[in-house]
Amino acid sequence: MNETQLREAIIDAACQLNTRGLCVGNSGNVSARCDDMMLITPTGIAYHELRPADVVKLNLAGEVIEGHFKPSSEWHFHCAILAERPEVNAIVHTHSLHCTALASTERGIPAFHYMVAVAGGPDIRCAPYATYGTQSLAEHAVAALKARRACLLAHHGSIAVGDSTAEALALAIQLEDLAAQYCEVLKIGGEQLLTDEQMTEVLTRFASYGQQD
């Protein structure tokens, strides 16, 4: 995928945040690694109005290299995650309903269902609260994502990462679905969680799940 195609993929993923109900307006953001740089959605621009040239290029220190708009206000954690996790190539941040509801109670998502393992571990953590667009939030996000591919952000929303924008978006969709299911469990009460041993078995099976080479 060349840079123009990567910019188009970022816009497509951002537009899907709206069409799939993961964000209202332009409250989320999408980024992707571009060689040793990062491409990210600009702040304050409606996703459906974006053109490839509108996507902002930064280095991983957060300096704008190319772009006529300001980058998303959350560029700090996008840069920090890409710098910390060389295997990650794309990040999707949402304010989806159920993820945000759980995050607003400072809850993560425990092993109530085996599909929690889709995020790479036996649970999905909730990072402590920090003001949006700050280095403190970036540090909390990096810590919550340690050995994980997704996390919640207290009183804020969620983050999903992947090898591509399509993969990160798919995980963000799954994360919201899990959050919705867990919210229903909490309504019923008396949650029953899978054991560490059961989740370890699921994680082992997930290593060879799907159409692997």
C-alpha atoms as one frame of an Amber mdcrd trajectory, in Angstrom:
protein
   0.000   0.000   0.000   1.506   3.325  -1.060   1.072   6.522   0.948  -1.955
   7.744  -0.997  -3.691   4.403  -0.481  -2.812   4.513   3.210  -4.333   7.982
   3.512  -7.481   6.710   1.789  -7.627   3.722   4.153  -7.436   6.067   7.157
 -10.321   8.160   5.797 -12.384   5.040   5.066 -11.872   3.752   8.630 -12.716
   7.184  10.067 -15.943   7.370   8.043 -16.900   3.918   9.308 -16.630   5.166
  12.896 -19.779   7.168  12.116 -21.610   4.681   9.925 -21.043   1.849  12.420
 -22.118   3.972  15.368 -18.737   3.995  17.090 -18.527   7.792  17.220 -20.813
  10.797  16.971 -19.469  13.568  14.757 -15.691  13.561  14.614 -15.064  12.532
  18.221 -12.722   9.628  17.375  -9.532   9.436  15.353  -7.493   7.048  13.214
  -3.775   6.793  12.548  -1.377   4.541  10.661   2.362   4.041  10.510   3.976
   5.359   7.321   7.600   4.198   7.199   9.134   5.908  10.262   6.351   8.523
  10.359   2.667   8.551  11.260  -0.423   9.634   9.332  -3.422  10.762  11.402
  -6.843  12.329  10.900  -6.939  16.105  11.428  -8.816  17.704  14.295 -12.245
  19.238  13.860 -12.923  18.114  10.275 -15.954  15.965   9.404 -14.741  12.573
   8.242 -16.882  12.507   5.100 -15.269  15.785   3.990 -11.696  14.515   4.239
  -9.449  14.104   1.219  -6.122  12.229   1.193  -4.136  15.481   1.336  -6.003
  16.467   4.535  -4.492  13.595   6.535  -1.606  14.953   8.618   1.899  13.462
   8.661   3.907  13.594  11.891   7.127  12.065  13.086   6.862   9.916  16.207
   8.052  12.835  18.334   4.795  14.585  17.372   6.240  17.172  14.991   4.097
  17.942  11.950   6.001  17.059   8.793   3.263  17.603   6.235  -0.305  18.861
   6.320  -2.408  22.010   6.104  -4.596  21.105   9.106  -3.721  20.504  12.751
  -3.517  16.804  13.699  -6.012  15.150  16.017  -5.676  16.400  19.580  -4.922
  12.798  20.579  -1.713  12.603  18.551   0.245  12.123  21.790  -1.019   8.614
  22.452  -0.980   7.647  18.778   2.716   8.577  18.560   3.516   6.947  21.897
   1.846   3.658  20.986   3.532   3.430  17.583   6.902   4.257  19.155   6.455
   1.643  21.895   4.890  -1.094  19.752   6.806  -1.684  16.478   4.395  -4.488
  15.509   1.437  -2.066  15.533   0.720  -0.272  12.262  -2.682   1.315  12.892
  -4.728   2.744  15.762  -8.454   3.431  16.046  -9.796   5.543  18.915 -13.548
   5.724  19.565 -16.089   7.140  21.984 -18.440   4.217  21.371 -21.466   4.007
  23.663 -20.847   0.906  25.760 -17.062   1.177  25.897 -17.437   4.738  27.137
 -20.137   3.758  29.629 -17.883   1.128  31.182 -14.862   3.439  31.054 -16.880
   6.125  32.830 -17.225   3.759  35.804 -13.455   3.080  35.538 -14.130  -0.575
  34.706 -12.231  -2.739  32.277 -13.749  -5.842  30.693 -12.944  -9.033  32.626
 -13.061 -12.630  31.363 -16.858 -12.875  31.271 -16.658 -14.328  27.732 -13.857
 -16.149  25.963 -13.862 -13.575  23.130 -12.252 -11.086  25.514  -9.065 -12.862
  24.415  -9.389 -11.190  21.004  -7.587  -8.219  22.585  -4.570 -10.400  23.340
  -4.974 -11.230  27.027  -7.329 -12.567  29.716  -8.917  -9.142  30.227  -9.211
  -5.688  28.696  -7.806  -3.010  30.968  -9.125   0.475  31.668  -6.388   3.119
  31.736  -6.583   5.702  34.552  -8.112   9.063  33.729  -6.009  11.869  32.317
  -7.034  15.000  30.413  -7.502  14.364  26.699  -4.649  15.326  24.403  -1.954
  15.096  27.090   1.261  13.158  27.525  -0.132  11.735  30.772  -2.977  10.121
  28.838  -0.456   8.756  26.338   1.552   7.141  29.129  -1.566   5.607  30.690
  -2.678   4.252  27.298   0.691   2.652  26.556   0.665   0.952  29.991  -2.925
  -0.316  29.595  -2.034  -1.742  26.171   0.987  -3.685  27.439   0.605  -7.197
  25.958  -2.844  -6.158  24.677  -4.377  -4.918  21.436  -7.180  -2.890  23.009
  -8.000  -0.923  26.148 -10.538   1.464  27.593  -9.707   5.011  28.722 -11.367
   6.097  31.961 -14.141   8.682  31.422 -13.189   8.859  27.753 -13.480   5.933
  25.310 -11.460   3.109  23.793  -8.371   2.288  21.752  -7.865  -0.633  19.372
  -4.655  -1.378  17.478  -3.779  -3.650  14.601  -1.555  -4.436  11.669  -3.770
  -2.326   9.384  -6.553   0.224   9.679  -9.045  -2.493   8.677  -7.763  -4.791
  11.444  -7.811  -2.053  14.081 -11.334  -1.020  13.040 -12.553  -4.629  13.186
 -11.159  -4.939  16.705 -12.813  -1.645  17.742 -16.141  -3.061  16.531 -15.597
  -6.298  18.478 -14.575  -4.306  21.550 -17.815  -2.326  21.495 -19.809  -5.553
  21.085 -18.057  -7.100  24.105 -18.651  -3.933  26.115 -22.358  -4.028  25.223
 -22.593  -7.679  26.304 -20.772  -6.955  29.562 -23.097  -4.027  30.300 -26.009
  -6.482  29.986 -24.249  -8.909  32.350 -23.864  -6.127  34.904 -27.593  -5.394
  34.672 -28.383  -9.020  35.526 -25.774  -9.127  38.285 -23.821 -12.034  39.732
 -21.195 -12.154  36.978 -19.346 -15.432  36.536 -15.839 -15.170  35.090 -13.685
 -17.687  33.279 -10.610 -18.832  35.174  -7.035 -17.907  34.279  -6.509 -21.491
  33.102  -9.551 -21.338  30.824  -8.451 -18.043  29.329  -4.902 -19.335  28.822
  -6.352 -22.236  26.828  -8.388 -19.808  24.704  -5.350 -17.610  24.064  -3.373
 -20.671  22.965  -6.137 -21.682  20.567  -6.426 -18.125  19.232  -2.768 -18.282
  18.164  -3.826 -20.619  15.324  -7.347 -19.277  14.789  -8.612 -18.249  11.358
  -6.905 -18.286   7.968  -3.324 -18.340   9.152  -0.363 -18.982   6.856
